[in-house]
Amino acid sequence: MGPLVYYCRWQGAKLRLQGREGDWVWGFLVFDDDGRPPEPFRYNGELWQLYLGEGEERPPLQLDEMGVVLPGSQE
């Protein structure tokens, strides 16, 4: 879960976890500074893939070990 925690730090977000099953965690990213509403997410800890928003059609953001979005990922 390290890459997800780092990603949140770089984005200025706090994690609000709501569930965990196997390699997956989900919940909301809460942004304090810019007034954005909480954003739902799903994260695959084995593959370091972050899915933002709701729905199955959103492509994942591929994170590296420091939580940086790798080139070629959608953002």
Secondary structure, 3 states (H helix, E strand, C coil): CHHHHHHHHHHCEEEEEEEEECCEEEEEEEECCCCCCCEEEEEECCCCEEEECCCCCCCCEEECCCCCECCCCCC
